Amino acid sequence: MKFVFSCLFILSTLSEVTTASPEFPVAQTETTSQETTNQQTQPASVEPERIRPFTINVNDEVLQDLRERLSQTRLPDELPGTAWDYGTNRDYLEELLSYWKTDFDWRVQERSLNAFDQFQTTIDGLDIHFIHQRSPHENALPLIITHGWPGSFVEFHKVIEPLVNPTAHGGNASDAFHVIVPSIPGFGFSDKPVNRGYNPERMAQIMNSLMARLGYSRYGTQGGDWGSIISRWQAAQHPDRVIGVHLNFVTAGPPENVEDPEQGISSEELRRMRERQASFANERGYSSIQGTRPQTLGYSLNDSPAGLAAWIIEKFYTWCDCDDDIESRFTKDELLTNVMVYWVTQTITSSTRIYYESRHTPSSRQMGYLETPVGAAIFPHEITIPPRQWAEAAYNVTRWTEMPRGGHFAALEQPKLLIDDIRSSFSGLR
């Protein structure tokens, strides 16, 4: 049992910057204002606390460089008949890369993302990028939704509008949220940390500072993957401000000081937990290398779009509930838009450092039992599913929903199930 717990701990604790090479152009983006569109506003150093409108606008040379790199892709061999057993399937990757080079239109995706209200502000010396979509409904509850790895803020493009304007999507005005979706430091269009120490606890401090700067004194948090851990830290840091937490990724080990932690747990829950543990046993190599040598890995992933896609797409395939058909849950455009966010910002290396920092930067304190109400959405193909009894020993679980289908990327895979559960989880907390 100690071994099981240690594995869960490593999973649950699932950034120094790489200077861009001069021959590889870095994506440039534009900040905008109501007065002047597509022009630089004042530098952040002049007004560091200013909320600055932000527009994604990747330079043409970055896209041209990408096309040239894709045209020169050199793929390795693959053992016949191995499918995805050894990692990303070569046939599927070739198909995806061909689509990326000839059919994928970044400008279309860029315009779609720019339909959301995006901003930057400087916190802890870093420019933090975020969507801030305000509801038209009175008394909407602020909700910050945080991504993990290898996702990004684009994971939530299907859930933002239904949460913001529920009456237009089958809900009631009383279910409305003001939705904030940040890019955590080292990811996407947020700055890369230039120092050590950006563990999930520090990320949570930045997110709480963001909510304060937006004028929200009481709010909810939501997250999966690293976003789950950051969301819990937000509540632990500010129980007076965070009124509730909703998680679609729940981690919990066996309770301490319990003679038999499996007593009272159904055989079905134990079977499911062990099945999920066994499934993940072949999956955690990425975590080991990102938690120990992220820089070495980064040289190849930052240089090769094919390598970057293979590294990221494998997780979307193995962690989703797709019956071996990845495009039954995600379109090529969705998969590649997420990969593009890493590519055009050169953040794959900085993003992986969260694994290193979680291992090597101790938290300032133990989180302990989380008193804040917690809603748990349990998707059957999630990479880990603890028994409810263990979760209740760690959190004040007020809602526990066993979902009929879905995996790790709930907002993309099963947006309606996730939306409904978020609404229900916060309905009694407003």
URLIN-V538142 format. One record per residue. RES is the residue in one small letter. PHI is phi as a letter, one per 20 degrees, with the letter a starting at -180 (* if undefined). Layout:
# URLIN-V538142
RES_PHI + RES_PHI
This chain:
# URLIN-V538142
m_* + k_f + f_f + v_g + f_f + s_f + c_f + l_f + f_f + i_g + l_f + s_f + t_d + l_f + s_* + e_k + v_d + t_e + t_f + a_f + s_f + p_f + e_e + f_d + p_f + v_e + a_f + q_d + t_d + e_c + t_e + t_c + s_c + q_f + e_e + t_c + t_e + n_l + q_c + q_f + t_e + q_f + p_g + a_f + s_f + v_f + e_c + p_f + e_e + r_f + i_e + r_d + p_g + f_c + t_c + i_f + n_b + v_f + n_f + d_g + e_f + v_f + l_f + q_f + d_g + l_f + r_g + e_f + r_f + l_f + s_f + q_d + t_g + r_c + l_e + p_f + d_f + e_b + l_f + p_f + g_m + t_e + a_l + w_d + d_f + y_e + g_p + t_g + n_f + r_f + d_g + y_f + l_f + e_g + e_f + l_f + l_f + s_f + y_f + w_g + k_f + t_d + d_d + f_f + d_d + w_f + r_f + v_f + q_f + e_g + r_f + s_f + l_f + n_f + a_f + f_e + d_f + q_d + f_b + q_c + t_b + t_e + i_c + d_l + g_m + l_c + d_f + i_d + h_e + f_a + i_e + h_c + q_d + r_e + s_e + p_f + h_e + e_f + n_m + a_f + l_e + p_f + l_c + i_e + i_d + t_d + h_e + g_c + w_d + p_e + g_e + s_a + f_f + v_f + e_g + f_d + h_f + k_e + v_d + i_f + e_f + p_f + l_f + v_f + n_c + p_f + t_f + a_e + h_c + g_n + g_d + n_d + a_g + s_f + d_e + a_f + f_c + h_e + v_d + i_d + v_c + p_e + s_e + i_f + p_g + g_n + f_c + g_l + f_e + s_e + d_f + k_e + p_g + v_d + n_c + r_f + g_o + y_e + n_e + p_g + e_f + r_f + m_g + a_f + q_g + i_f + m_f + n_f + s_f + l_g + m_f + a_f + r_f + l_f + g_n + y_e + s_e + r_b + y_a + g_d + t_c + q_b + g_a + g_c + d_l + w_f + g_f + s_f + i_f + i_f + s_f + r_f + w_f + q_g + a_f + a_f + q_f + h_c + p_f + d_f + r_d + v_e + i_e + g_a + v_c + h_c + l_c + n_d + f_b + v_d + t_d + a_a + g_e + p_f + p_g + e_f + n_l + v_d + e_f + d_c + p_f + e_e + q_f + g_n + i_e + s_f + s_f + e_f + e_f + l_f + r_f + r_f + m_g + r_f + e_f + r_f + q_f + a_f + s_f + f_f + a_g + n_e + e_d + r_e + g_f + y_g + s_f + s_f + i_f + q_f + g_e + t_c + r_c + p_f + q_f + t_f + l_f + g_f + y_g + s_f + l_f + n_f + d_e + s_c + p_f + a_f + g_f + l_f + a_f + a_f + w_f + i_e + i_f + e_g + k_f + f_f + y_f + t_f + w_e + c_e + d_e + c_c + d_l + d_m + d_c + i_g + e_e + s_f + r_d + f_c + t_e + k_g + d_f + e_f + l_f + l_f + t_f + n_f + v_f + m_f + v_g + y_f + w_f + v_f + t_e + q_l + t_d + i_f + t_f + s_f + s_f + t_f + r_f + i_f + y_f + y_f + e_f + s_f + r_e + h_d + t_d + p_f + s_f + s_f + r_a + q_f + m_f + g_m + y_f + l_e + e_f + t_f + p_g + v_c + g_d + a_d + a_d + i_d + f_e + p_f + h_d + e_f + i_f + t_b + i_c + p_f + p_f + r_g + q_g + w_f + a_f + e_f + a_f + a_d + y_c + n_e + v_f + t_d + r_b + w_c + t_d + e_e + m_f + p_f + r_a + g_o + g_c + h_f + f_d + a_g + a_f + l_e + e_f + q_c + p_f + k_f + l_g + l_f + i_g + d_f + d_f + i_f + r_g + s_f + s_f + f_e + s_f + g_e + l_d + r_f
